[in-house]
Amino acid sequence: FVYDLYNLIGNNIVLLMLISSLMGFFILLVHGAFFRYLLYKNFIFVSLILPVMVLLVTKVIATNLYLSLGMIGALSIVRYRTPVKSQYELSLYFTFICIGIIIGVNLSYAFYAFIFMSAVPLIYKLIVTFFKRFNWYEPLNTSSDNTSMNIFVKNSEVEKILSETTVIKFLKDVDQNNDLNQSSLNLVFDNFNEALEVKKYLNDKYILKSVTINSN
């Protein structure tokens, strides 16, 4: 029965798409339970979409050398502008990509990768608990896990503010509301002092509707 089920899933692209999407989402949920800043809207959609799209690309180019070379050429001209705030987030992006590739080649390996990535936060907690008394490690930290700042501005001011290198460096998310004619910018920092410096800089240069800073 297990063998038949394995073959059924492996030969059904719709089921593979569904499983890869759920794997990415579940991995994000598990890691987000330990680091709540990961559970923002953009990252949730990435976890659902990225594994599926990589899976489909893998299936399309798997047996066609010309398509493979064409895909490499097409991807080489793509430039991603999304700011990644830490190596941790970059590892999760890479995990979503790998899940899509592996599940398109070997379903059992994909489950092994899924189980390992889901267990990583638990493994970390066990290591921290066991070795805490030796005081040789530094707690896992990300720049997004300490201080966040929400800025509300008029839509007409958004492009100017987003052109600031100081803002782009810490930018996490942008949400625009045309009905209220305002946009919200979410920035994340290593520490509270950095947030205060950016707040002062923007207040002196732009007219901001409101600014809130939250420190964990």
Secondary structure as UniProt FT lines:
FT   HELIX           2..10
FT   HELIX           13..34
FT   HELIX           36..38
FT   HELIX           41..61
FT   TURN            62..63
FT   HELIX           65..76
FT   HELIX           87..105
FT   HELIX           107..131
FT   HELIX           132..134
FT   HELIX           143..145
FT   STRAND          147..154
FT   HELIX           155..162
FT   HELIX           165..170
FT   STRAND          171..177
FT   TURN            178..181
FT   STRAND          182..189
FT   HELIX           192..205
FT   STRAND          210..215
//
